């Protein structure tokens, strides 16, 4: 069984388009959607097309210099791997329905080295995606303290999920929606 690296779905041998560099099997539609290049991050063919990635968010881009999620400078596959391997990362548990992306941004804005790790099924799309938060071991205690403070100061709207200060009575987003409906 072969899995297309672009969409993470099974691809048959008959329908597969193979990368000339690493021989990864792609669906023909996926090959075209990725600009008729290999979508295996780190493949020589992929790298030769100036594809860069964000070590903080695991986002991959072609023709960009900064991450669209966190605005960090992008790196080559080799640089990303070297960066991630240069630290001892530990998972940071999230409380309840906490948003890993917002928590990572909050920690980074507070001086903590925090990154996201994506898990399949489809890592390039937010469909069924599971994000986990990781911090550098030396900053684990600081990150835990900051996360406790974060959850003591903020909550989520029960109706729409937007972040609210703990003492906020009404969600401005829900109030704006009610005004539009009138």
C-alpha positions as CSV (number, residue, x, y, z in Angstrom):
1,X,0.0,0.0,0.0
2,X,1.3,3.4,-1.0
3,X,0.3,6.7,0.6
4,X,0.3,10.0,-1.3
5,X,2.5,12.4,0.6
6,X,0.3,15.4,-0.5
7,X,-3.2,14.3,0.6
8,X,-2.2,11.3,2.8
9,X,-4.6,9.0,1.0
10,X,-3.9,5.6,-0.6
11,X,-2.7,5.7,-4.1
12,X,-2.7,2.7,-6.5
13,X,0.4,1.7,-8.4
14,X,-1.4,2.1,-11.7
15,X,-2.5,5.7,-11.0
16,X,0.7,6.9,-9.2
17,X,3.1,9.6,-10.5
18,X,6.5,9.0,-9.0
19,X,9.0,11.6,-8.0
20,X,12.1,11.3,-10.1
21,X,14.3,12.0,-7.1
22,X,12.8,10.0,-4.2
23,X,10.2,7.9,-6.0
24,X,7.3,8.9,-3.7
25,X,4.0,8.0,-5.3
26,X,1.5,10.9,-5.8
27,X,-2.0,11.0,-7.2
28,X,-1.9,12.8,-10.6
29,X,-4.2,15.6,-9.2
30,X,-2.0,16.0,-6.1
31,X,1.1,16.2,-8.3
32,X,-0.5,18.9,-10.3
33,X,-1.9,20.7,-7.2
34,X,1.7,20.9,-5.8
35,X,3.1,22.5,-8.9
36,X,4.2,19.2,-10.6
37,X,6.9,18.7,-7.9
38,X,7.3,16.2,-5.1
39,X,5.5,17.1,-1.9
40,X,7.8,15.1,0.4
41,X,9.4,17.8,2.6
42,X,13.1,17.3,2.4
43,X,13.2,15.6,-1.0
44,X,15.8,16.9,-3.3
45,X,13.2,17.8,-5.9
46,X,11.1,19.5,-3.3
47,X,14.0,21.4,-2.0
48,X,15.2,22.4,-5.4
49,X,11.9,24.3,-5.9
50,X,12.7,26.7,-3.1
51,X,10.3,25.2,-0.6
52,X,10.8,26.5,2.9
53,X,9.2,25.5,6.3
54,X,8.5,27.0,9.7
55,X,10.1,25.1,12.6
56,X,7.6,26.8,15.0
57,X,4.4,25.8,13.2
58,X,5.4,23.0,10.8
59,X,3.9,25.0,8.0
60,X,5.5,24.6,4.5
61,X,5.5,27.2,1.8
62,X,6.8,27.8,-1.7
63,X,7.7,31.3,-2.7
64,X,7.3,32.9,0.7
65,X,9.9,34.2,3.2
66,X,7.8,34.3,6.4
67,X,5.3,31.9,8.0
68,X,1.6,33.0,7.5
69,X,0.7,31.7,10.9
70,X,3.4,33.2,13.2
71,X,5.4,35.4,10.8
72,X,8.7,33.8,11.6
73,X,11.4,33.6,9.0
74,X,11.2,30.3,7.0
75,X,14.0,27.8,6.8
76,X,15.2,25.1,4.5
77,X,14.4,21.5,5.4
78,X,17.9,21.0,6.7
79,X,17.8,24.2,8.8
80,X,14.4,23.2,10.3
81,X,15.7,19.8,11.2
82,X,18.9,21.2,12.7
83,X,16.9,23.8,14.7
84,X,14.5,21.2,16.1
85,X,17.3,18.8,17.0
86,X,19.3,21.5,18.7
87,X,16.9,21.7,21.7
88,X,15.5,19.1,24.1
89,X,11.7,19.5,23.5
90,X,9.1,18.3,26.0
91,X,5.3,18.2,25.4
92,X,3.3,20.9,27.1
93,X,-0.2,19.6,28.2
94,X,-3.1,22.0,27.4
95,X,-6.0,22.4,29.8
96,X,-9.4,21.5,28.5
97,X,-10.3,22.9,25.1
98,X,-7.3,25.2,25.0
99,X,-6.1,26.4,21.6
100,X,-2.5,25.2,21.0
101,X,-1.8,27.9,18.4
102,X,-2.8,30.7,20.7
103,X,-1.0,29.1,23.7
104,X,2.2,28.8,21.6
105,X,1.9,32.5,20.5
106,X,1.4,33.5,24.2
107,X,4.4,31.5,25.3
108,X,6.6,32.8,22.5
109,X,5.5,36.4,23.3
110,X,6.5,35.7,26.9
111,X,10.0,34.6,25.9
112,X,9.5,30.8,25.9
113,X,10.7,28.7,23.0
114,X,7.5,27.0,22.1
115,X,6.6,25.1,18.9
116,X,3.7,23.2,17.4
117,X,3.7,19.7,16.1
118,X,1.1,18.5,13.7
119,X,-0.2,15.0,13.5
120,X,-2.0,13.3,10.6
121,X,-4.4,12.4,9.2
122,X,-4.0,15.5,6.9
123,X,-1.2,17.7,8.2
124,X,-1.4,20.3,5.4
125,X,-5.1,21.0,6.1
126,X,-6.8,21.7,9.4
127,X,-9.2,18.7,8.7
128,X,-8.9,16.3,11.6
129,X,-5.6,17.9,12.6
130,X,-4.2,17.5,16.1
131,X,-1.8,20.1,17.2
132,X,0.5,19.5,20.2
133,X,2.5,22.1,22.0
134,X,6.2,21.6,22.8
135,X,8.6,23.7,24.8
136,X,12.3,23.6,25.6
137,X,13.0,21.5,28.7
138,X,14.9,24.3,30.4
139,X,11.8,26.5,30.2
140,X,9.2,23.9,31.1
141,X,8.5,25.3,34.6
142,X,8.2,28.8,33.3
143,X,5.9,27.6,30.5
144,X,3.7,25.8,33.0
145,X,3.5,28.9,35.2
146,X,2.6,31.1,32.3
147,X,0.0,28.6,31.1
148,X,-1.7,28.6,34.5
149,X,-1.7,32.4,34.5
150,X,-3.2,32.3,31.0
151,X,-6.0,30.0,32.0
152,X,-6.7,32.0,35.2
153,X,-7.1,35.2,33.2
154,X,-9.0,34.0,30.1
155,X,-12.0,31.8,29.3
156,X,-14.0,31.0,26.1
157,X,-17.4,32.1,25.1
158,X,-19.8,29.2,25.6
159,X,-21.6,30.1,22.3
160,X,-18.9,30.9,19.8
161,X,-15.6,29.9,21.5
162,X,-13.9,33.3,21.2
163,X,-11.4,34.1,23.9
164,X,-12.7,36.4,26.7
165,X,-11.2,37.9,29.8
166,X,-12.4,35.9,32.8
167,X,-14.5,38.9,34.1
168,X,-16.1,39.6,30.7
169,X,-19.9,39.1,30.9
170,X,-20.7,39.4,27.2
171,X,-18.9,38.3,24.0
172,X,-18.4,41.2,21.6
173,X,-18.5,38.8,18.7
174,X,-21.9,37.3,19.7
175,X,-23.2,40.8,20.4
176,X,-22.1,42.0,16.9
177,X,-23.8,38.9,15.4
178,X,-27.1,39.8,17.2
179,X,-26.9,43.3,15.9
180,X,-26.5,42.0,12.3
181,X,-29.5,39.7,12.8
182,X,-31.8,42.6,13.8
